[in-house]
Amino acid sequence: MNMTSQNAMTIILALLMTATSLSGCMGSDDGPVEDDSPDELEDWNVYLVESISDLPACDSTTDGRLYYVSYLDMGLGFQACSGGSWTSIDLTGPMGATGADGADGADGADGAQGPQGPAGADGADGADGAQGPPGPAGSDGTSFTIVGTVDDTSDLGEIYIGDPGDGFLVNSTVHIHVWSGSEWIDLGDISGQPGVAGADGADGTQGPQGPPGPAGADGADGAPGAAGPTGADGADGSDGADGADGADGAAGSMPTVMEMLVTVSSMDFYVDGLQQPEVGLYRGFTYTFDQSASSNSPHPFRLSTTSDGTHGGGSQYTDGVTYTGTQGSNGLLTFTVPLDAPDTLYYYCQNHAGMGGTVQILSLGYVST
C-alpha cells in the first residue's frame, strides 16, 4: 500500500464498528479482482480510490461495496454503492468534550506607536447661560473733606470739635487722618505719582526798547576870564504871586509795635509758644498775629466781643482788623486797635470751639483824682 493508503487506514481504524457491519456486503463472491481494479482494503472489505472519478460503475458487481475516496473535496470520505448509485456515507463520530484551556502565552512586545491621527473637528459652542442674579450692594464708602494740615499726628488731639468726615494732612507722614466722630482714622499716604513734565512754553515776545541812557559828562570848562567891574545895583522888583499848593503826601500808618506767632497743638491756640494766654493790647497801636505755621491750616484766627466768638453766641469783631493770605501758609491778621475798642475782646477759631483766649484792651495815660 502507498502512503495515501496508510493515512486512510488511520481514519478507518476509528470507524471499525461501522466497517464491520458492512462486511457481509463485501465478500469475494464477485470473482477474482482484475489488476486495474481499485485497491482493496482486504482486512475490512473496504476499497480505496484516489478520487470520485476513479469509482467503478455502481451495478450488481459493486452493489453493497464501500469505497474510501482519499481526495474527496480535498479531504477524506466514503462512498457506498446501493441501488445502482453511489451514496456519500458520513462516518463522523460525535464531537468530543471540549478540552481544558491552555495556559496563556507570554505577552508580546509592544508594537511601535502608530502615527497621530488627524485632529477632530471643534464641537459647536454651547449656548450662553442665563444671567445670574445681581450681587448684594456693597457697603457705603467713607467720604471725607480735607479741611487743613498739621505738622504731626499729636497736633490732631484726642478730642476734635468738628464734623465727622473732616480730614487733615499730617506733614511729617504725608498721611490723611479723618475724624470718625470718636477717633482719628489713618487713611495712609495719598501721594500720587509725579506727573509728566509739561512741554516748554512758547518764547515770549520781545520787550520794548529801553529808554536811552543818561547823557555823557560835559567836557572840561575853559579857564574863567578876568572879572569885570561891579555894576550899579538895580531897583528892587515887585513881589511875585504865591505858587500853587503842593499835592498832599500819602497818609502815614501806625508802625507795628508787636508781632505774635500763632500755632495750634491739641486743638488749642498757642501765642508765642504759650497755650491760650491772655493778650494785652494798647489803643491806637498796630499788632499782627502770624498764622503761617502749617498747624493753623484748619483754624482761622478771629476776634469777637463774646467769649469763644460765634461758638458762644457772639459775632466776629472786625473794626481795625485786616486779614491777608491763608492760614497755614501765609495768613496774617493785622489789628490796629481803635480808640473806642471795648476793654475786653476774645480770640477764637472760626471752625472749632474751645481753642481761644482773652484780649485785654489798655489805654496809655489816664487822669485820676
Secondary structure by P-SEA (a helix, b strand, c coil): ccaaaaaaaaaaaaaaaaaaaacccccccccccccccccccccccbbbbcccccccccccccccbbbbbcccccccbbbbbcccbbbbbbcccccccccccccccccccccccccccccccccccccccccccccccccccbbbbbcccccccccccccccccccbbbbbccccbbbbbcccbbbbccccccccccccccccccccccccccccccccccccccccccccccccccccccccccccccccbbbbcccbbbbbbbcccbbbcccccbbbbbbbccbbbbbbcccccccccccccccccccccccbbbbccccccccccccbbbbbbccccccccbbbbbbcccccccbbbbbbbcccccc
